[in-house]
Amino acid sequence: MTDNGYTDIDVRSENGVVHIILNRPDRLNAIRINTYRELIEALQQADGSESCQVILLSGQGENFTAGNDLQDLLDAEADQVMQGVQGIFDCVASLKKVLVAAVEGVAVGIGTTLLLHCDIVVAARSARFRLPFVNLGVAPEGASSRLLARAVGEKAARELLLTGRFFSAEEALAWGLLNGLAEPGEAEGGAREYIQALLRQPLESLVATKELMRPPAAEIGDVVAAELKVFARLLQNEHTKKRIASLIRG
């Protein structure tokens, strides 16, 4: 069943799974202010639904997401972007239900940092990841300044955040950012194999186990807030604005 009413995402609910799909394929599923609002609403509704046991997150078409819509960072509404980023990570850090991601194509910026908050991630072998914050002249977000090192190790985290280079699905798997790989176009199928195993478990036990394993939501929120404070300050730098504008122009 498809739940209508959204413009930037698609939500489908069936057999205990709420599937949230980033739906701006013409923009490589880039996330704008409205996307944040819709994602937060859909995630919260799924988490509170008695019929939902697992949440699946993916992107429409050939990509997961190219990250923040860069134009928003240069507009007067940039502060709303900061609010959206804080809101989405506050949301995912406090989810009770298991969050699974299926990644195709590019997963850039928040497309990668969101994965640090997912319980299970499957990516296509052709997927490419990037944390290009220094390349834009800003700072990490999504608590990646802390969580990335926990996930992939200190040296790899420093390399990825300080260079902003693309890295492959094979590297991401070897470092522990992913749970598994699938052939191109089959990431959702691979994710659903994990979901079938999850659906066989008692929901109460899944929720309790996830709660015991994750860092306190308040800790994540504090880190995200500290990162965004630096992000917002650097965003006011004229050199940063020029870098972002040049990337938009291509």
GULOKOL-750114 format. One record per residue (C-alpha): residue in three letters; x, y, z. Coordinates in pm, whole numbers. Layout:
% GULOKOL-750114
aa: ALA	X: X	Y: Y	Z: Z
...
//
This chain:
% GULOKOL-750114
aa: MET	X: 0	Y: 0	Z: 0
aa: THR	X: 127	Y: 350	Z: -85
aa: ASP	X: 68	Y: 636	Z: 158
aa: ASN	X: 17	Y: 954	Z: -44
aa: GLY	X: 52	Y: 1318	Z: 52
aa: TYR	X: 430	Y: 1357	Z: 18
aa: THR	X: 619	Y: 1530	Z: -261
aa: ASP	X: 983	Y: 1436	Z: -190
aa: ILE	X: 939	Y: 1085	Z: -55
aa: ASP	X: 724	Y: 782	Z: -117
aa: VAL	X: 599	Y: 567	Z: 172
aa: ARG	X: 478	Y: 210	Z: 131
aa: SER	X: 348	Y: -7	Z: 414
aa: GLU	X: 309	Y: -381	Z: 386
aa: ASN	X: 351	Y: -693	Z: 603
aa: GLY	X: 517	Y: -522	Z: 898
aa: VAL	X: 755	Y: -311	Z: 686
aa: VAL	X: 733	Y: 62	Z: 625
aa: HIS	X: 941	Y: 144	Z: 319
aa: ILE	X: 1046	Y: 510	Z: 292
aa: ILE	X: 1186	Y: 605	Z: -49
aa: LEU	X: 1369	Y: 929	Z: -126
aa: ASN	X: 1188	Y: 1039	Z: -440
aa: ARG	X: 1373	Y: 1315	Z: -625
aa: PRO	X: 1552	Y: 1104	Z: -885
aa: ASP	X: 1598	Y: 1400	Z: -1121
aa: ARG	X: 1811	Y: 1557	Z: -845
aa: LEU	X: 1986	Y: 1231	Z: -751
aa: ASN	X: 1746	Y: 1228	Z: -454
aa: ALA	X: 1916	Y: 1535	Z: -306
aa: ILE	X: 1763	Y: 1634	Z: 27
aa: ARG	X: 1608	Y: 1980	Z: 57
aa: ILE	X: 1429	Y: 2146	Z: 349
aa: ASN	X: 1094	Y: 1993	Z: 260
aa: THR	X: 1254	Y: 1649	Z: 231
aa: TYR	X: 1377	Y: 1672	Z: 589
aa: ARG	X: 1029	Y: 1761	Z: 710
aa: GLU	X: 870	Y: 1472	Z: 524
aa: LEU	X: 1135	Y: 1222	Z: 630
aa: ILE	X: 1099	Y: 1314	Z: 997
aa: GLU	X: 721	Y: 1287	Z: 980
aa: ALA	X: 729	Y: 952	Z: 799
aa: LEU	X: 991	Y: 804	Z: 1032
aa: GLN	X: 804	Y: 914	Z: 1343
aa: GLN	X: 475	Y: 778	Z: 1213
aa: ALA	X: 635	Y: 445	Z: 1124
aa: ASP	X: 807	Y: 422	Z: 1460
aa: GLY	X: 477	Y: 480	Z: 1639
aa: SER	X: 274	Y: 244	Z: 1424
aa: GLU	X: 165	Y: -83	Z: 1584
aa: SER	X: 171	Y: -248	Z: 1241
aa: CYS	X: 534	Y: -155	Z: 1173
aa: GLN	X: 814	Y: -384	Z: 1284
aa: VAL	X: 1095	Y: -271	Z: 1050
aa: ILE	X: 1163	Y: 53	Z: 861
aa: LEU	X: 1338	Y: 31	Z: 522
aa: LEU	X: 1505	Y: 338	Z: 371
aa: SER	X: 1613	Y: 360	Z: 7
aa: GLY	X: 1631	Y: 596	Z: -290
aa: GLN	X: 1419	Y: 607	Z: -605
aa: GLY	X: 1598	Y: 511	Z: -925
aa: GLU	X: 1970	Y: 448	Z: -948
aa: ASN	X: 2090	Y: 645	Z: -645
aa: PHE	X: 2045	Y: 662	Z: -270
aa: THR	X: 2104	Y: 1035	Z: -231
aa: ALA	X: 2355	Y: 1299	Z: -342
aa: GLY	X: 2322	Y: 1463	Z: 0
aa: ASN	X: 2200	Y: 1811	Z: 82
aa: ASP	X: 2061	Y: 2015	Z: -204
aa: LEU	X: 2352	Y: 2261	Z: -220
aa: GLN	X: 2141	Y: 2555	Z: -335
aa: ASP	X: 1964	Y: 2554	Z: 2
aa: LEU	X: 2297	Y: 2619	Z: 174
aa: LEU	X: 2339	Y: 2946	Z: -14
aa: ASP	X: 1983	Y: 3072	Z: 28
aa: ALA	X: 1838	Y: 3272	Z: 314
aa: GLU	X: 1678	Y: 2952	Z: 442
aa: ALA	X: 2014	Y: 2793	Z: 530
aa: ASP	X: 1918	Y: 2806	Z: 896
aa: GLN	X: 1619	Y: 2585	Z: 813
aa: VAL	X: 1861	Y: 2333	Z: 662
aa: MET	X: 2045	Y: 2328	Z: 995
aa: GLN	X: 1714	Y: 2270	Z: 1173
aa: GLY	X: 1630	Y: 1990	Z: 932
aa: VAL	X: 1966	Y: 1820	Z: 984
aa: GLN	X: 1934	Y: 1845	Z: 1362
aa: GLY	X: 1578	Y: 1716	Z: 1340
aa: ILE	X: 1650	Y: 1414	Z: 1122
aa: PHE	X: 1939	Y: 1296	Z: 1339
aa: ASP	X: 1745	Y: 1355	Z: 1660
aa: CYS	X: 1476	Y: 1140	Z: 1499
aa: VAL	X: 1691	Y: 848	Z: 1383
aa: ALA	X: 1888	Y: 847	Z: 1709
aa: SER	X: 1568	Y: 787	Z: 1903
aa: LEU	X: 1391	Y: 537	Z: 1674
aa: LYS	X: 1265	Y: 229	Z: 1855
aa: LYS	X: 1207	Y: 20	Z: 1542
aa: VAL	X: 1490	Y: -141	Z: 1346
aa: LEU	X: 1609	Y: 81	Z: 1059
aa: VAL	X: 1745	Y: -91	Z: 747
aa: ALA	X: 1895	Y: 87	Z: 445
aa: ALA	X: 1937	Y: -27	Z: 85
aa: VAL	X: 2195	Y: 177	Z: -105
aa: GLU	X: 2235	Y: 207	Z: -482
aa: GLY	X: 2452	Y: 451	Z: -675
aa: VAL	X: 2584	Y: 749	Z: -480
aa: ALA	X: 2551	Y: 806	Z: -107
aa: VAL	X: 2706	Y: 1148	Z: -48
aa: GLY	X: 2720	Y: 1359	Z: 269
aa: ILE	X: 2408	Y: 1287	Z: 469
aa: GLY	X: 2363	Y: 988	Z: 239
aa: THR	X: 2659	Y: 834	Z: 422
aa: THR	X: 2618	Y: 985	Z: 767
aa: LEU	X: 2260	Y: 854	Z: 786
aa: LEU	X: 2397	Y: 502	Z: 747
aa: LEU	X: 2581	Y: 541	Z: 1078
aa: HIS	X: 2238	Y: 547	Z: 1244
aa: CYS	X: 2095	Y: 249	Z: 1057
aa: ASP	X: 2094	Y: -93	Z: 1217
aa: ILE	X: 2156	Y: -286	Z: 895
aa: VAL	X: 2286	Y: -157	Z: 561
aa: VAL	X: 2311	Y: -340	Z: 229
aa: ALA	X: 2469	Y: -167	Z: -70
aa: ALA	X: 2516	Y: -249	Z: -436
aa: ARG	X: 2874	Y: -337	Z: -526
aa: SER	X: 2874	Y: -35	Z: -757
aa: ALA	X: 2770	Y: 209	Z: -481
aa: ARG	X: 3000	Y: 499	Z: -402
aa: PHE	X: 3020	Y: 689	Z: -76
aa: ARG	X: 3158	Y: 1029	Z: 14
aa: LEU	X: 3180	Y: 1268	Z: 309
aa: PRO	X: 3267	Y: 1590	Z: 122
aa: PHE	X: 3235	Y: 1837	Z: 406
aa: VAL	X: 3592	Y: 1970	Z: 387
aa: ASN	X: 3559	Y: 1991	Z: 9
aa: LEU	X: 3265	Y: 2226	Z: 59
aa: GLY	X: 3449	Y: 2425	Z: 324
aa: VAL	X: 3217	Y: 2318	Z: 608
aa: ALA	X: 3229	Y: 2061	Z: 890
aa: PRO	X: 3100	Y: 1706	Z: 945
aa: GLU	X: 2738	Y: 1648	Z: 1047
aa: GLY	X: 2518	Y: 1369	Z: 1175
aa: ALA	X: 2756	Y: 1296	Z: 1464
aa: SER	X: 2996	Y: 1153	Z: 1206
aa: SER	X: 3285	Y: 1325	Z: 1383
aa: ARG	X: 3233	Y: 1064	Z: 1659
aa: LEU	X: 3035	Y: 776	Z: 1512
aa: LEU	X: 3243	Y: 725	Z: 1197
aa: ALA	X: 3552	Y: 630	Z: 1398
aa: ARG	X: 3345	Y: 384	Z: 1601
aa: ALA	X: 3220	Y: 226	Z: 1280
aa: VAL	X: 3529	Y: 217	Z: 1057
aa: GLY	X: 3822	Y: 285	Z: 1289
aa: GLU	X: 4007	Y: 602	Z: 1380
aa: LYS	X: 4255	Y: 611	Z: 1090
aa: ALA	X: 3998	Y: 540	Z: 821
aa: ALA	X: 3759	Y: 795	Z: 970
aa: ARG	X: 4025	Y: 1064	Z: 970
aa: GLU	X: 4115	Y: 984	Z: 610
aa: LEU	X: 3757	Y: 996	Z: 487
aa: LEU	X: 3661	Y: 1315	Z: 672
aa: LEU	X: 3988	Y: 1503	Z: 608
aa: THR	X: 4013	Y: 1422	Z: 237
aa: GLY	X: 3645	Y: 1391	Z: 145
aa: ARG	X: 3733	Y: 1131	Z: -117
aa: PHE	X: 3492	Y: 884	Z: -271
aa: PHE	X: 3520	Y: 531	Z: -134
aa: SER	X: 3382	Y: 207	Z: -265
aa: ALA	X: 3125	Y: -37	Z: -135
aa: GLU	X: 3403	Y: -294	Z: -93
aa: GLU	X: 3595	Y: -53	Z: 131
aa: ALA	X: 3279	Y: 29	Z: 326
aa: LEU	X: 3212	Y: -341	Z: 383
aa: ALA	X: 3569	Y: -413	Z: 490
aa: TRP	X: 3557	Y: -126	Z: 738
aa: GLY	X: 3224	Y: -239	Z: 885
aa: LEU	X: 3002	Y: 41	Z: 755
aa: LEU	X: 2795	Y: -216	Z: 564
aa: ASN	X: 2647	Y: -552	Z: 652
aa: GLY	X: 2645	Y: -689	Z: 300
aa: LEU	X: 2681	Y: -630	Z: -72
aa: ALA	X: 2443	Y: -702	Z: -358
aa: GLU	X: 2466	Y: -686	Z: -733
aa: PRO	X: 2375	Y: -348	Z: -888
aa: GLY	X: 2000	Y: -298	Z: -873
aa: GLU	X: 1961	Y: -568	Z: -607
aa: ALA	X: 2037	Y: -376	Z: -285
aa: GLU	X: 1673	Y: -365	Z: -183
aa: GLY	X: 1643	Y: -740	Z: -236
aa: GLY	X: 1949	Y: -797	Z: -20
aa: ALA	X: 1808	Y: -571	Z: 250
aa: ARG	X: 1479	Y: -757	Z: 245
aa: GLU	X: 1659	Y: -1084	Z: 315
aa: TYR	X: 1771	Y: -933	Z: 646
aa: ILE	X: 1422	Y: -794	Z: 700
aa: GLN	X: 1265	Y: -1139	Z: 664
aa: ALA	X: 1490	Y: -1264	Z: 942
aa: LEU	X: 1396	Y: -963	Z: 1157
aa: LEU	X: 1025	Y: -1018	Z: 1103
aa: ARG	X: 1056	Y: -1363	Z: 1255
aa: GLN	X: 1176	Y: -1214	Z: 1586
aa: PRO	X: 952	Y: -1078	Z: 1865
aa: LEU	X: 913	Y: -702	Z: 1822
aa: GLU	X: 954	Y: -636	Z: 2194
aa: SER	X: 1287	Y: -817	Z: 2193
aa: LEU	X: 1410	Y: -626	Z: 1887
aa: VAL	X: 1319	Y: -294	Z: 2044
aa: ALA	X: 1481	Y: -381	Z: 2377
aa: THR	X: 1801	Y: -506	Z: 2214
aa: LYS	X: 1835	Y: -196	Z: 1997
aa: GLU	X: 1780	Y: 28	Z: 2299
aa: LEU	X: 2056	Y: -147	Z: 2495
aa: MET	X: 2308	Y: -129	Z: 2212
aa: ARG	X: 2289	Y: 228	Z: 2091
aa: PRO	X: 2455	Y: 540	Z: 2235
aa: PRO	X: 2224	Y: 764	Z: 2439
aa: ALA	X: 2014	Y: 985	Z: 2212
aa: ALA	X: 2111	Y: 1288	Z: 2418
aa: GLU	X: 2480	Y: 1221	Z: 2348
aa: ILE	X: 2416	Y: 1204	Z: 1973
aa: GLY	X: 2201	Y: 1516	Z: 1984
aa: ASP	X: 2474	Y: 1710	Z: 2162
aa: VAL	X: 2737	Y: 1605	Z: 1907
aa: VAL	X: 2509	Y: 1692	Z: 1614
aa: ALA	X: 2436	Y: 2033	Z: 1767
aa: ALA	X: 2807	Y: 2104	Z: 1820
aa: GLU	X: 2886	Y: 2001	Z: 1461
aa: LEU	X: 2610	Y: 2218	Z: 1318
aa: LYS	X: 2730	Y: 2518	Z: 1514
aa: VAL	X: 3067	Y: 2489	Z: 1341
aa: PHE	X: 2899	Y: 2404	Z: 1008
aa: ALA	X: 2686	Y: 2720	Z: 1025
aa: ARG	X: 2986	Y: 2936	Z: 1115
aa: LEU	X: 3194	Y: 2802	Z: 826
aa: LEU	X: 2898	Y: 2845	Z: 591
aa: GLN	X: 2924	Y: 3221	Z: 641
aa: ASN	X: 3278	Y: 3223	Z: 505
aa: GLU	X: 3292	Y: 3385	Z: 160
aa: HIS	X: 3543	Y: 3125	Z: 41
aa: THR	X: 3300	Y: 2849	Z: 140
aa: LYS	X: 3014	Y: 3018	Z: -42
aa: LYS	X: 3226	Y: 3045	Z: -356
aa: ARG	X: 3323	Y: 2677	Z: -337
aa: ILE	X: 2960	Y: 2569	Z: -303
aa: ALA	X: 2846	Y: 2803	Z: -580
aa: SER	X: 3112	Y: 2667	Z: -815
aa: LEU	X: 2998	Y: 2312	Z: -747
aa: ILE	X: 2637	Y: 2407	Z: -822
aa: ARG	X: 2744	Y: 2560	Z: -1152
aa: GLY	X: 2940	Y: 2243	Z: -1229
//
